[in-house]
Each structure stands twice: as structure tokens, then as C-alpha cells.
């Protein structure tokens, strides 16, 4: 991901690669719940508290997500035998292999000593899973144990061993290889082995893959921490991006080749962009001038030849109509100005996929609303709103705190989801009516253009 701003906190592609392929993507609020689970080894039925979703607001050098998110997400653990649900759909052969292993004195000792992801790593190792999957499980265990120095170091040591085994058998210098090289040096640093960490980063920094951003900035940060004998976990640093970095970026080249690029730059500031190959790319732009919309997140799909399906002119046409509809709701400006002192700035975000103003959609399928579509459409109909919920708006304060849906045919809107502040945040909940809103399914809010609102609830059986 690159940015036009001289300094910006953004997620480096290389160090994110493993986190992306080894864990599911996060959504927009931390939610949890109890599920019924059955141990595949001994048939024990039990209730398990698990995490359903979360908001990621940053990333540490050791890949731990930051924000209103469980890191790592909780795993069901059988209360009888101690099996950790680190892998689903076990085969009968795998179950047979695991039963004596789980029952062994060694595993039961680990069970009493180490966190769940450590046990999960041992299970994956027993099943001969890929080395990166095993290593990542132990890395997640290190997050669980980071306040216990002895256990933390034991988890890191296990993770390092499996990452190094991966490197020994790695024949290609791809993004996974770059990620593992970086994380191994980070693990040495967190273990307090500064001489080994120094040697590790001195070795890899001579490779051309580590002389470009984001790798060179990460290396600079790591070497600075090592010089200070600092073993503490740290967030991924701000990146110093040069004009040369931007000019060489393949996504920027695609964006620049799309018709209307120079005209778009007259109206918008490019903030950041990222590659979502092979489907397309995502870009964030900030409208210049007096607009309620603070940012637009646009996913631009590509053809098989890596050409834009839509150009910047069509993007701006779609934005103009969306901005016209959003501008009816003057109360959004009141909400933005009602934040508490010390709280993050409030922003109104427009999501667009292609020329459809929604986060999830596909070319030619404007009625696609993602997994929440059936409920959203029922609430829209129940509220008596005209048309269909065409425009998806995110209200943002650190994480997204609410989703607002609008239509061309109706001056009112529907707040489909609302996420109040976490209670441990240092700033207050805000002074606007939306900030103190208690809204959970099957309730929703209908709001008019002046901010007059009414809370409603779907009839039982409709949800």
C-alpha cells in the first residue's frame, strides 16, 4: 500500500502477507458470542465463547492486529481432553493420530502451562501442517503470553524454529519469504537476542527486496530498536515514501493510465492505495472543497489484462450523485463536530465498488448487499423507506461506529448497525444522540435529513 502523503501509517504489503493468508479478514466491530461445540476426539458437548468480528486499527511488527479486535481470536477448547479447535474437518486418520497425543502426559502438562494457541501449534505440528501455519500459531500464542516473560519467550522460540524451517526449504523470493525474513528478525529482537537480531537484519538488508519501502523503513526501525536494546513489541512505523517509490508502484501506474486521472486530481487528494490482485485495487481519496464526505474508499475492479473496468470519469459521475444524496443530511456535520476532546477526528466515508456505492458489490449486480443483505432489506421495507438502500456510508471515529444507508428516492436514511465506544477508551462517548445510541439486532434507526430519528424493531420472526 502506498500513499501520496509524506508520512502516513499504512500496512506494509510484505509483513502483512502472512497475516492475510493465515487469518480471516476482520470486519467493523468487535463482537463475541457463545457457540455449541462438540469435541471431534471424545464427543464432549460444551458451550464456547468465541469472537465473531473485530475492527483492526493498526498492526505491530510481530503481526499482532491492534484496535477493537481480539488478537488472537479465541479458540474453543474441549473441557474434558483439552483439544484445541485449531483445525476444522479432521479426517478419521487425523483423529486417530491425535487421540493418544492429546491424552499424553506431555500434552496435558502443556495444557496446564501454556495458552491455547501454543497447544494449537503443537496439534498442527503433529498433523504435519505447513511450517508457516505452525509458526503463526506459536506467534499468536506469544501475544497471549506477552505479560509472562518465560512463556512469551518459549512461544517465540517455537515460532522462530518453524519459520526458519520454512526459510530452509523456500526456493522463491516472494512476499511470503520477505515476510518471514522480517518476522524472524523481529522475534530475535523480542527474545532479547540483540546480537543475533543485528546480524539477521544486517544480512537481509543487502538484498534488493529490502531496499525499497516498506521493507527499508521496517529495517531502519528494527535496527534502531536493537541499538537501544529495546525488546518490547512495537507498532509498524510510519513510512517515508518518496516520489520515486510512488512512480514505480504498479497500482499507481494503473491509476495514472485510467482516463480522467488528471481531472480527478483537481477534485480529490490521493491518500493511499493497495493492490487487491488479481481482482482489482483499492484507493482512498479525500474530496477537496466543502463536502460532508471526508473520504471515499473505492474498490476498482480490473480486467484479466490488469486494465481498469471503470475510469476516473465514471468514478466521479458516481461520486457526484452519491455526494448529492449524502449532502441532504446536514445532521452529519453536527455529529462530526460533537466529538469529545482527545477523541479521533470524525469522518463520513463513502464506500464504492466499481460504480456501485457500496462496500460489497460486483459489476452489473447493484442489488448485491453482502451477507447482511436479507436483514438490511427487511429493515428498509419495514421502515417504509422508498427505493432501495443504494448508498453505504460509514461513520468513522477511530473504528467505524455506525453504518448509514441512503437512497435516491427517500430523504430519510437507515442506521443498520451501530457500535458504541469500548468502555476502556480514554475519551468519552460524545454528546450527539448517535453516540449514546443503544442499538442491537433486530433494532434499527430511521433518521431524516435534519437529524430527527426514531428507533424501530423488526417484528418477531422477521429477522
C-alpha positions in Angstrom: 0.0 0.0 0.0 1.3 3.4 -0.9 0.4 7.0 -0.1 0.9 10.4 -1.6 1.4 12.0 1.8 5.0 12.3 3.0 4.2 10.4 6.2 1.3 8.1 6.8 0.7 5.0 8.9 -0.1 2.2 6.5 0.1 -1.5 6.3 3.2 -2.8 4.5 2.3 -5.4 1.9 5.2 -7.8 2.8 4.8 -8.0 6.5 1.0 -8.2 6.1 1.2 -11.1 3.7 1.3 -13.9 6.2 -1.3 -12.3 8.4 -3.6 -12.0 5.4 -3.3 -15.7 4.3 -3.2 -17.2 7.8 -6.2 -15.5 9.4 -9.6 -14.4 8.2 -10.3 -10.8 7.4 -11.8 -8.6 10.1 -15.0 -6.6 9.9 -16.0 -3.4 11.5 -16.7 -4.1 15.2 -15.6 -6.5 17.9 -18.4 -8.9 18.6 -18.4 -12.2 20.6 -20.9 -14.9 21.4 -21.3 -18.4 22.7 -21.5 -21.3 20.4 -22.2 -25.0 20.9 -19.2 -27.2 20.2 -18.6 -30.9 20.1 -15.1 -32.2 20.6 -14.2 -34.3 17.5 -12.0 -36.6 19.6 -14.1 -37.6 22.6 -17.6 -36.3 21.6 -17.9 -33.9 24.6 -20.6 -31.2 24.0 -19.9 -27.8 25.5 -20.5 -24.1 25.1 -17.6 -22.0 24.0 -17.2 -18.2 24.0 -15.7 -17.1 20.6 -15.0 -13.9 18.7 -17.1 -13.2 15.6 -15.6 -10.0 14.3 -13.4 -7.0 15.1 -12.0 -3.7 13.9 -8.3 -3.6 13.1 -6.8 -0.1 13.5 -3.1 -1.0 13.2 -0.5 -3.7 13.2 2.6 -4.5 15.3 5.9 -5.6 13.9 5.1 -9.1 15.2 1.9 -9.1 13.1 -0.4 -8.6 16.1 -3.5 -6.6 15.0 -4.3 -3.5 17.0 -7.7 -2.0 17.7 -11.1 -3.2 18.9 -10.2 -6.7 17.9 -9.4 -10.0 19.7 -5.8 -10.8 19.0 -5.7 -13.7 18.6 -9.4 -14.7 18.4 -10.5 -17.2 21.0 -10.5 -20.9 20.1 -12.9 -23.5 21.6 -11.1 -25.9 23.9 -12.6 -29.2 25.0 -13.0 -29.0 28.8 -12.5 -32.8 29.1 -9.5 -33.7 27.0 -8.1 -30.2 26.2 -8.2 -30.5 22.4 -7.9 -27.0 20.8 -10.1 -26.4 17.8 -7.2 -25.0 15.6 -8.2 -27.1 12.6 -11.7 -27.9 11.4 -12.9 -31.0 9.4 -10.4 -33.5 10.9 -10.2 -36.8 9.0 -10.7 -40.1 10.8 -7.0 -40.7 10.4 -6.1 -37.4 11.9 -8.5 -38.0 14.8 -6.9 -41.4 15.4 -3.4 -39.8 15.4 -4.4 -37.0 17.7 -6.2 -39.0 20.5 -3.1 -40.6 22.1 -1.2 -37.3 21.5 -3.8 -35.3 23.3 -4.0 -37.8 26.1 -0.2 -38.0 26.6 1.3 -36.6 29.9 3.4 -34.1 27.8 0.3 -32.5 26.2 -1.6 -32.4 29.5 1.4 -30.7 31.1 1.5 -28.1 28.2 -2.3 -27.7 28.8 -1.6 -26.6 32.4 1.2 -24.3 31.4 0.7 -22.7 28.1 -2.0 -20.7 26.3 -4.4 -22.2 23.7 -2.5 -21.2 20.6 0.6 -22.9 21.9 -1.4 -26.2 22.1 -2.8 -25.4 18.7 0.7 -25.1 17.3 1.6 -28.5 18.8 -1.5 -30.0 17.2 -0.7 -28.5 13.8 2.9 -29.8 14.1 1.5 -33.3 15.0 -0.6 -33.1 11.8 2.4 -32.1 9.7 0.7 -28.8 8.7 2.7 -26.2 6.6 5.6 -24.7 8.6 4.2 -21.2 8.3 0.8 -22.2 9.7 2.5 -23.9 12.7 4.9 -20.9 13.2 2.0 -18.5 13.1 0.0 -20.4 15.7 3.0 -20.1 18.1 3.4 -16.5 17.2 -0.3 -15.9 18.2 0.5 -17.8 21.4 3.2 -15.3 22.1 0.6 -12.5 22.0 -1.4 -14.4 24.6 1.7 -14.8 26.8 3.4 -11.4 26.3 3.0 -10.4 30.0 4.6 -13.7 31.2 8.3 -13.3 30.1 9.2 -17.1 30.4 6.1 -18.3 28.5 6.4 -15.5 26.0 10.0 -16.4 25.1 9.0 -20.1 24.9 6.2 -19.3 22.4 8.5 -17.1 20.3 11.2 -19.8 20.3 8.8 -22.3 18.9 7.6 -19.9 16.3 11.1 -19.0 15.2 12.1 -22.6 14.8 9.2 -23.3 12.4 9.7 -20.0 10.4 13.4 -20.9 10.0 12.5 -24.4 8.7 10.3 -22.7 6.2 13.1 -20.5 5.0 15.4 -23.5 4.7 13.1 -25.1 2.2 12.0 -21.8 0.4 13.2 -21.7 -3.2 11.5 -18.4 -4.2 11.9 -14.8 -3.0 8.2 -13.9 -2.9 6.2 -11.9 -0.4 5.9 -14.8 2.0 9.7 -15.1 2.0 10.1 -11.4 2.7 7.5 -11.6 5.5 9.2 -14.5 7.2 12.7 -12.9 6.9 11.3 -9.8 8.7 9.4 -11.6 11.4 12.4 -13.9 12.2 14.5 -10.8 12.9 11.6 -9.3 15.0 11.4 -12.5 17.0 15.1 -12.4 17.8 14.7 -8.8 19.0 11.7 -9.6 21.2 13.6 -12.5 22.7 16.3 -10.1 23.7 18.9 -11.7 21.4 20.1 -8.4 20.1 23.4 -9.7 18.6 21.5 -12.3 16.5 18.8 -9.8 15.6 21.5 -7.3 14.4 23.2 -10.0 12.3 19.9 -11.1 10.9 18.9 -7.7 9.7 22.5 -6.8 8.5 22.3 -9.9 6.3 19.0 -9.3 4.7 19.3 -5.5 4.2 21.8 -6.1 1.4 19.2 -7.8 -0.7 17.4 -5.6 -3.2 14.0 -6.7 -1.9 14.7 -4.9 1.4 16.0 -1.7 -0.1 12.5 -0.5 -1.1 9.6 0.6 1.1 8.1 -0.7 3.2 11.0 -3.1 4.0 13.7 -0.4 4.3 11.6 1.6 6.8 10.9 -1.5 8.9 14.6 -2.4 8.8 15.6 1.1 9.9 13.1 0.9 12.8 14.3 -2.6 13.8 18.0 -1.6 13.8 17.2 1.5 15.9 15.3 -0.6 18.4 18.1 -3.1 18.6 20.7 -0.3 19.1 18.5 0.8 22.1 18.4 -2.8 23.4 14.6 -2.5 23.2 12.8 -5.8 23.2 9.3 -4.5 23.6 6.5 -5.0 21.0 6.2 -2.0 18.7 3.6 -0.9 16.1 4.6 -0.8 12.4 6.3 2.5 11.9 5.3 5.5 9.7 6.6 5.1 6.2 8.8 7.6 4.4 7.6 7.3 0.8 9.4 9.0 -1.9 8.1 10.2 -5.3 10.3 7.5 -6.9 8.5 4.9 -4.7 5.2 6.1 -6.0 6.2 6.4 -9.6 7.4 2.7 -9.6 4.3 1.4 -7.8 2.3 -0.9 -10.2 -1.1 0.2 -8.8 -0.2 3.9 -9.3 0.8 3.2 -12.9 -2.6 1.6 -13.5 -4.4 4.5 -11.8 -2.5 7.1 -13.8 -3.3 5.3 -17.1 -7.0 5.4 -16.4 -8.9 8.2 -18.3 -9.7 11.2 -16.2 -6.8 10.9 -13.8 -5.6 14.5 -14.0 -9.1 15.8 -13.7 -9.6 13.6 -10.6 -6.5 15.1 -9.0 -8.1 18.6 -9.4 -11.0 17.5 -7.2 -9.5 14.9 -4.9 -6.4 14.3 -2.9 -5.0 10.8 -3.2 -4.5 9.4 0.3 -3.5 5.7 -0.1 -4.0 2.7 -2.3 -3.3 -1.0 -2.2 -3.2 -3.9 -4.5 -6.0 -6.5 -4.4 -4.8 -8.6 -7.3 -6.0 -10.1 -9.4 -9.5 -8.7 -8.8 -8.5 -5.0 -8.7 -7.1 -2.3 -6.4 -8.4 -0.2 -3.5 -7.8 3.5 -3.3 -8.8 6.2 -0.7 -9.3 9.7 -1.9 -10.3 12.9 0.0 -12.7 15.3 -1.7 -11.3 18.9 -1.9 -13.7 21.7 -1.0 -16.7 21.8 1.3 -18.1 18.3 1.3 -19.7 16.3 4.1 -17.9 13.3 2.8 -14.4 13.1 4.3 -13.1 10.2 2.3 -14.1 7.8 -0.4 -12.9 4.2 -0.4 -13.1 2.9 -3.9 -12.5 -0.7 -5.0 -11.8 -0.6 -8.7 -12.1 -4.0 -10.5 -9.6 -4.9 -13.2 -9.9 -6.9 -16.4 -7.8 -10.1 -16.9 -5.2 -7.8 -18.6 -4.9 -5.6 -15.5 -6.9 -2.7 -17.0 -9.5 -0.7 -15.2 -13.1 -1.7 -16.0 -14.1 1.8 -15.0 -12.2 5.0 -15.5 -11.9 8.1 -13.3 -14.6 9.9 -15.2 -17.2 7.2 -14.3 -15.9 7.2 -10.7 -16.5 11.0 -10.5 -20.0 10.7 -12.0 -20.9 8.0 -9.4 -19.4 10.2 -6.7 -21.3 13.3 -7.7 -24.6 11.5 -7.4 -23.7 10.0 -4.0 -22.5 13.3 -2.7 -25.7 14.9 -3.7 -27.7 12.4 -1.7 -25.4 12.5 1.3 -25.4 16.3 1.4 -29.1 16.3 2.2 -28.2 15.0 5.7 -26.9 18.2 7.3 -27.0 16.5 10.7 -23.9 14.6 9.8 -21.9 17.8 10.2 -23.3 18.2 13.7 -22.3 14.6 14.6 -18.7 15.3 13.3 -18.4 18.4 15.5 -19.8 16.7 18.6 -16.7 14.5 19.4 -15.1 14.7 22.8 -11.7 16.3 23.4 -8.9 13.8 22.7 -11.1 11.5 20.6 -10.1 10.8 17.0 -11.5 13.0 14.2 -14.9 12.0 13.0 -15.3 11.3 9.3 -18.1 10.4 6.9 -16.9 7.7 4.5 -18.4 6.7 1.2 -17.8 3.1 0.1 -17.8 2.4 -3.6 -17.2 -0.8 -5.6 -16.9 -0.1 -9.3 -19.7 2.5 -9.8 -21.9 1.0 -7.1 -21.7 3.0 -3.9 -21.4 0.0 -1.5 -18.6 -1.9 0.2 -19.6 -5.2 -1.3 -20.8 -5.5 -4.8 -19.9 -6.8 -8.2 -20.0 -5.3 -11.7 -23.6 -5.3 -13.0 -25.0 -6.5 -9.7 -26.3 -3.4 -8.0 -28.6 -5.3 -5.8 -25.9 -7.3 -4.1 -25.7 -6.4 -0.4 -23.4 -9.0 1.0 -24.1 -11.3 3.9 -26.2 -8.8 5.8 -28.4 -8.0 2.7 -31.5 -10.0 3.6 -31.8 -8.4 7.0 -31.0 -4.9 5.7 -33.7 -5.1 3.0 -36.2 -6.3 5.6 -35.5 -3.4 7.8 -35.6 -1.0 4.9 -39.0 -2.3 3.8 -40.3 -2.4 7.4 -39.3 1.2 7.9 -41.4 2.2 4.8 -38.5 3.8 3.1 -38.8 4.3 -0.7 -36.4 2.8 -3.2 -33.6 0.6 -2.2 -30.6 1.2 0.2 -28.2 2.2 -2.6 -25.6 4.2 -0.7 -23.4 2.7 2.0 -21.9 5.3 4.4 -19.5 4.6 7.2 -19.4 7.0 10.2 -15.8 6.8 11.5 -14.1 7.7 14.7 -11.0 5.5 15.0 -13.1 2.5 14.0 -16.4 2.7 12.1 -19.1 3.4 14.7 -22.2 3.2 12.5 -23.4 2.3 9.0 -25.9 4.6 7.3 -27.8 3.6 4.2 -29.4 6.1 1.9 -31.4 6.0 -1.4 -32.1 8.4 -4.2 -35.9 8.1 -3.7 -36.1 9.0 0.0 -34.8 11.9 2.0 -34.5 9.7 5.1 -31.9 7.1 5.9 -31.5 3.9 7.9 -28.8 3.2 10.5 -28.4 -0.5 10.1 -25.6 -1.2 12.6 -24.2 0.9 15.4 -21.1 0.2 17.6 -20.8 2.2 20.8 -17.3 3.1 22.1 -15.4 0.4 24.0 -15.7 1.3 27.8 -11.9 1.4 28.3 -11.3 4.2 25.8 -9.8 7.3 27.4 -12.2 9.7 25.7 -15.9 10.0 26.3 -18.8 8.7 24.3 -19.6 12.1 22.6 -22.5 14.4 23.1 -24.6 13.7 20.0 -27.7 11.5 20.1 -26.0 8.9 17.9 -23.1 8.5 20.4 -25.3 7.2 23.2 -27.4 5.0 21.0 -28.1 1.5 22.2 -28.8 -0.4 19.0 -28.5 -4.1 18.5 -30.4 -6.5 16.2 -33.2 -6.6 15.5 -33.4 -2.9 16.2 -32.6 -0.1 13.7 -32.9 3.7 13.4 -34.7 5.8 10.8 -33.3 9.3 10.6 -34.5 12.3 8.5 -32.3 14.9 6.8 -32.4 17.2 9.9 -31.3 14.5 12.3 -34.7 13.6 13.7 -34.6 9.9 14.5 -36.8 7.1 15.6 -35.7 3.7 16.8 -37.7 0.7 15.5 -37.6 -3.0 15.8 -38.4 -5.7 13.3 -41.3 -7.9 14.2 -40.5 -11.3 15.8 -39.9 -13.9 13.2 -38.9 -11.3 10.5 -35.2 -11.2 11.5 
